[in-house]
Amino acid sequence: MSASSLTDSEQANVRAAMRFLRVRCGSWYAMARACKLGDSTVSNTVRGEKGVSAEMLVRIAKFAGVGIDDVLKGRFPPPGTCPFCGHRKDDAA
């Protein structure tokens, strides 16, 4: 496994964002292309065989339209957000 300067928790949050974006894009291939990442890089990272790189983090955040810190802290996607339609369950209900 390659070294990463991100904590295990931060890497898990980036992987969760990647899984969410995969559903939004329709496939791992489409998500990789949209983020300008290689197929094998994405698959190895999602499986945990490779650490999340800073470049990958930036590309994921940029494609998602959120700040890097939102991805690292697990604020993207917001809890309860449907990856298919983007609807978020209202916590007040």
N, C-alpha and C positions, 0 to 999 in steps of 0.2 A: 504494500500500500504506500502511495506517495505521501510525503509530508505536506501539511497544509497549515497555514498560520491561523486558521479558524478553529474555534473550539468544536467539540463534538456536537453540542447543542446548535451552534450556528450552522454547521454543515447539515444537520438534520432539517433545519428550517429552510435552507436553500433547496434541499432535495424535495421537501414538501411543496415548495413553490414550483419546482420543476414538474412534479406530478400533476399539480393543478393546471399548469400551462399546457401539459400534454393533452389533458382532456379538452381544454379550450381549443387547442389546435387540431385535434383529431387523431394525432399519432406522434410517436417519438420522433419520427423522421421530420414531420412538419415543424415540430417544436424546435428541433435542432437547427433546421434551415432558417427559421424565423429569428433565432438567436445567434445565427452565424457560428454555430458550433458543429464539430464533427460528430457523426453518428456514434462511432466507437467511444469518443470522449464522453458523450452523454450517457450511453449505456453503462460504461465502466463506472462513472460517477454515481449514477442512480443505484447500481448494485453495491456500492461501497468499496469497489475494487480500486478506486482512485479517489483521492481527496478533492474537495471543491477548490478550484483555483480562484484567485482574485479576479482574473479576467472573466471567468465563467460567471461569477457573482455579478459583476458589472453588466454583462450582457443580459443576464436573466432580469435584473432590475430595470434595465433600460427597456427591454421588450415589454415588461409588465407595466411600465409607466409609473413606477414607484421608486422611492429612494432606496439606496443600498441598505440603510439601517432598518427599513421596514422589512426587508427580506431576512436580514440577519436576526432580528428580534422576533420573527415569526408573526409579524403584523400583516404580512401578505402571504396568502390571501386572508382576508378577515374571517374569523371563525363564523361558521354557518353559511358561508358563501357557496352557492351552487356553481360548480365548474361548467355546467352546461349552459345556463342562462345568465349567470351573474347575479341572480337575486340573492339577497341576504336576509335571513330570518331576523325579524325585528325582536331585539331582546326585551322590549317593553311589553310585548304581547304575552 
